[in-house]
Amino acid sequence: MSETRPVLGLRANAAQFTLLVAVNALVGGMVGQQQTVLPLLAERELGVTGYTFIFSYVAAFGVAKAAANYAAGELSDRHGRKPVLVGGWLLAVPVPLLLIWAPDWGWVVAANVLLGLSQGLTWSTTVIMKIDLVGPRRRGLAMGLNEAAGYGAVAVTSVAAGYLAAEYGLRPAPFLLGLAYTGLALGLSTLVVRETRGHATLEASRHVPRADGRHDHLHGDLTGREVVLQTSLREPALSSASQAGLVNNLNFGLSWGLFPLLFAGSGLPVDRVGLLFALYPAVWGVGQLLTGALSDRWGRKHLVTAGMATQAAALGVIASADAFAPWAVGTVVLGAGTAMVYPTLLAVVGDVAHPVWRGRAVGVYRVWRDLGYAVGAVAGGVVADLWDLRAAVWAAAAVSLLSALVVAVRMYETHDPVGARRAVEVADG
């Protein structure tokens, strides 16, 4: 039987796109199972002290995920998307078990190395596959749906894990969620998800250059070294996106290790801490349903600039507050700022990178973005140890404001609606 000819577009690929959204929700849930619980587990059961040491698991996760992001881009362009996705889920299988049985903090760090590798492979691949399917016209919407599913699941699972921890203890109940997620996702990825590299090949064969000629030097295949240099340093929009992504995840990495300790230090019970922490990814997740589509209408640059500035303001509120209500306001605003940035930066990469090397560009961008976990965790831990938790939040606010200024000065508008319409017309014959 001959293979079905690839067709670009969200509607034409609705079934596979929806399936990939569901798989990415399970990817996010694997992070949510532990975010509320692990900082408390460190202090209460494993006897870990010192903020820098506690944050080590976030740093291990971030470094491992960054490395896996790069591998995902290279491997998916070379061998296809689906094998990388399945391999990522296989790496996730031991993670909940290691967390349940961990006799010391080293096991937790090892589990987060595996989780980071798994997340880099699975999340990067679902991003690349969705960009493959939808084509150039609705890239922002596609990324909004993808990231909304992932971080919405982080929020829901954080609340569920906090509830289970409050009712049944810190172990094993919260991590049973991860076991269920892994089994379901591995089955879907192996049996139902289809390869999408043919869609990227189709788009590449009918690629329409920008009318202003800005990307002419990026046409065709680039070497791995050239992709790294363009995405990291040389290409203004790609490199601006990479630094903004790093700072965005610096904030997330900081919040992951620090917020539960900051909130619990005021005497809040663990379920209230879980609710506060969940507000951030919940608003972030739901907000992306709007912001991704808006970037297709309004453009990318101004959403990114405003989103980084909004995050800076929100972190200032969190650093200044000392009660549930103002912390809730701060985490909601932080989530809104992140929602403006997260899908839009991925859409920027999709706009600029040629389909032939787009998988690698997404991988390199996500290397820089997810190194933010490690930078935020280590820098936040050092500042908190030297001064206090609030000083670490203030430092992140200052860095976020600086990032907004860099985007405002250096990034150009990457969304070309006229070119996107022409590309769709060409692809439709």
N, C-alpha and C positions, 0 to 999 in steps of 0.2 A: 504494500500500500504506500503510495507517495505521501510525502509530508504536506500538510496544509501550508499554502503560501502565506508568509507573514503579511500582516496588514497593520499599519500604524494607527494609533488613536485610542482614547480611553474607552469609548463606547464599543469599538470593535473588539477590544480585549477585556471587556468588563469582568468576565468570569475569572480569568487568570489574575487580573489586577486585584480583585476582591480577595482572592485566595492569598495573594502575597501580602495584602494588608493584614489579614488574619495571622499569617505567620509572623509578621513583624510585631504584632501585638504580643505574641508569645515571647519574642526576643526581649521586648521591654519588660515583660513580667518577670523574667529571670533576674533582672536588676532590682525590680521593686520588692522581690521576696526578702531582700537582705538589708535594704537601705535604712529602715527604721531600727532594725534589730541588732546589727553587728556592732555599732558603737556602744550600745548598752551591754551586749554580750561581752565585749572586751573588758569593760570596767567591772561588771558584776560577777562573771563566772570564770573568766580567764586571767584575771588579775593584771591586766595590761594598764600601765600608767604612762602619762606623757602624751600630749596631743600629737606630736610628730610620729611617735610609734603607733598610735591608734590609726593615724591617717595612712600608714604604710600600705594597708590593703587597697586603698583607693589608688595610690601611686602605682602599685603592682598591676592593678586592673588597667589603668590608663596606659602604661607602657606596653603591656601585652596587647591591648586592643589596638593601639597605634601601629604596632608591627604587623598585626593581622590585617589591618585595613590595607596596608601596602601590598601584602601578599594577595589579598582578595582581588585587588585591581589587576595585578599582574596575571594571576591564575585565571580569572574570569575572562580576560581578553584573549588568553592563550588557549585555554581548555574548555571554556564554557562556564555559564553561571551556576547551573544546577549542581554539579559535583562539589563546588565550593560551598554552596548552601548546606548540602547534606553533611559534608565534612565538619562544618561549623557546629551543627547540632550534635554530632557524635562527640565532639569535645565537651559539650555541656553536660553529658550524662553523669559524670562523677561529681559535679559541683555540689548539688544539694546533699549528697551523702557525706562529702568531706566536711561540710558545715555542720551537719547533724552530729558527726562522730568526733569532731575536732577536740583533741585533748589539750592543745596549746595554740598560741597565735600563729605559729608557723603553718599549721594546716589551713587556717583561714586565708593567709596570704597565698598559699599554693592554690587554694580553690579559686581565688580571684585572678590569678594568672590564667588558669584554665577558662574562667568566665570571660576574661578580656579577650583571649584568643577566639573563643566561640562568638562573642559579640561582634568582633571585628569582621569575621568571615560572614556571619549571617546577616547582620544589619547592612554592611556595605553591599552585599550581593542583592538584597531585596531592593535597595536604592537603585542600583544599576539596572536591575530587571524592570523596575517600574519606568525608569527613564527610557529604556529600550522600547517598552510597549506603547507609551503614549505619544512619542514623537515630539517635535519642537513646540507645538502650539500651546499645550496645557501643562507644561513642565512644573510650574509653580503649584498648581492644584494637585498634581500627582505627588509632589514632595510634601505638601501640606497633609494629604491623606496618609501618606506613609509615616511621617513623624508624629502625627496626631495619634495614630494607632499605637505606635511604640511608647510614647510618653504618657498617653492616657492609661495604658496598661501598667506603666510604672506607678502611676498615682493610685489606681484601683488596687493593685497588689500591695502597695505600701500600707494602705488603710487596712486591707485584709490581714496582712502580716502583723500589723500593730494590734489588731483585735485578737488574733490568735495568740500572740505573745502575752497579752494582758489576761486572757482567759485560761491558757494552758501552759504558759511558760515560754521562755525564749527558745527552747529547743524541745522536741523536733518540729512542732506543729507548723511554724511559719514556712519551713523549708520543704514541707510536703507539697506545697504549691508548685515549687520548682520541679519536683519529680513529675508531677502531672503535666506541666507545660512541656517539658522535654519530650516525654513520650508522644504527646499529641503532635508536636511540631515535627518531630523526626518522621512520623508516619505520613503527615501531609507532604513534607518536602520530598520524601522518597517516592511516594506513590502517585501524587496528584499534580504537583508543580511541574511545568514544562519549561524546556530550555528557551531562552529569549535572544540568544546572540544573533540569530537570523534577522531579528527586527533591527538590530544595530547595523548589520551589514546592508540591509535594505535602505535605511536612512543615509548611510554613508554613500551609497551608489547614486542617491538623488539629492545630495547635500546642496543647498543653495547658499552661496556666500553672502555676507552682509553687503549692503549697497555702498557703505562707506569704505569698504576694503580693509577694515581694521584687523580682521583675523586672517588675511590672505597668507601671512607667513606661518600660520598654524595649520594649514590644510595638509591632508595626507597623514601618513603615519610618522610618528616621532620615536626616537629611541627612548628607552627608559630614563636615561640621564636628562634628555631634553624635557621630558614630561615633568620630572622633578624640579628642574630649574625654572621652567615656565610657571608652574603652579606655586612654587615657593617664593620666587624672587622677581622674575623678569616681567611677566605679564601683569599689568597693574590691577586688573579686576580679580584674577585668580589669586595673586599674592595678598591683596587686601582681604579677600574672603578667607584665606588661610589664617591670617593673624586674627581676624574677628572671630573665626571659629574657635581658635585656641583660647581666646579670652572668654568666650561664652562658656566653654566647658571648664575653664578655670573656675568660673563661678559655680558651675554644677558640682565639680569635684570638691570645692570648698564647702558647699552646702551639704553634700553627702556626708562628709566626715564631721562637720562642725555644728550644723543646725540642731541635730538631735541632742548634742551635749549642751549647747546654748539654751535650748528650750527646757530640757530636763533639769538643768541647773537652777531654774527658777521654781522648781517644785511641781511642774506639770506631770501628770501621770503618763505612762507610756502610750496609751491610746490617744490622748490629746496631742502628744508629740507626733504620733503617726499621722493624725489628721492635719496638723500644721505642715508637716513635711509633704504631705500629699497634695496640698493646695497648689504648690509650685508646679509640679509636672502636670496636674490636672488642668490648670488654666493654660499652661504651655501646650498641652496636647490638644485641647478643644480649640484654642485660639488659632492653631495652625490650619484648621479647616477653613478659616476666613482669610488669614494672611497669605497662605500659599496662592489662593485664587486671586487675591488683590494684587500680588506681585505680577501676575499675568496681565493685569489691567493697568496698574499705575507704574510699574517698573520696580526694579530691585533695589537700587542704590539708596533711595530715601527711606525705605522700610528698614534697611540694615542700620543706617545711621541713627534713626530714631529709636530703634530697638536697643542698641547698645547704650544710648543715653538713658533710656527708661530703666534698664538694668542698674545703671549707676545710681539713679535716684532711689530705686527700690532697696538696694543694699544699704544706702544711707538710712532709710527708715528702719530696717531690721537692726542695724548697729545701734540705733538710738533707743529702741523700744525695750520694754521689760515686762510685757503682759501679753496675754493671748490675742486680744483684739488688734492692737497695732502690728503684732507679728503676722497676723493673718492678712492684714492689708498689705504689708511689705511683700509677703510671699506671693500674693495674688498679682501685684504689680510686677514683681520679678518674672513670674510666669508669662505675663502679657508681653514684656519686653523680649523675652526669649522666643516667644511665638512669632514675633515680627522678624526675628533674625534667622531662626533655624532652617525652615524650608527654603527661605529666600536665598541663603548662601549656597545650598545644594543646587538650586535653580541657576544661580550664577555660573557654577562650574559646568552644568549642562549646557548653558548658553554658549560658553566660550570654547569648551573642549570639542574637537572634532569627534564624530562617532567612532572612528577607528581607534583612538586612544583615550576615549572618554572614561572607560573603566579604570584605567591607570590614573587618570587625573582625579577621579572621585576618590580613589585609594589614597593618593598623596594628600589631597585636601583633608581627608579624614584622619590621616596620620597627624597632621598639625592640629586639627581640631581636638582629637582625643588625647594628644599629649597634654592638653589643658587639664585633664583629670589629674595627672601626676604633678604638674606644675602647681595647680591649685591646692592639692593635698599637702605637698611638701612645703610650699611657701606659706600656706595657711597654718600648718603645724608649727613651723619655725616662728612665725610672728606671734601665734598664740602662746607658745612656750616662753618667748622673750617678753611679751607684754600680756595680752589676754585675748579671749575669743573675739571681743568686739573690735579690737584693733585689726585683726585679720579681715573682718568684714569691711571695715573702712578702707583698707588697702585694696581690696577687690573692687570697691566702688571707684577708686581713683584710676585703676587700670582700665576699667570699663569705659570711663569717660575718655581716656586717652585713645582707646580703640575706636570710639565713635568719631573722633577728630581725624584719625588716619583714614577711615573709610570716606569721610566727607571730602577730604583733600585728594585722595589718590584714585578711588574707584570711579569708573565711568558707568553709564547706564548700559547694561548688557542685553536687556530684553529688546528684541527687534520684532515688533508685532507684524510689520509688513513682510519681513523676511520669513517669519514663521508661517504666515498665510501662504506665501509663495511656495514654501517647502511642502506644505500639505497639498497644495494644488498639483505640484509636480508628482508627489507620491501617489496621489489619486489618479494620475494619468491624464 
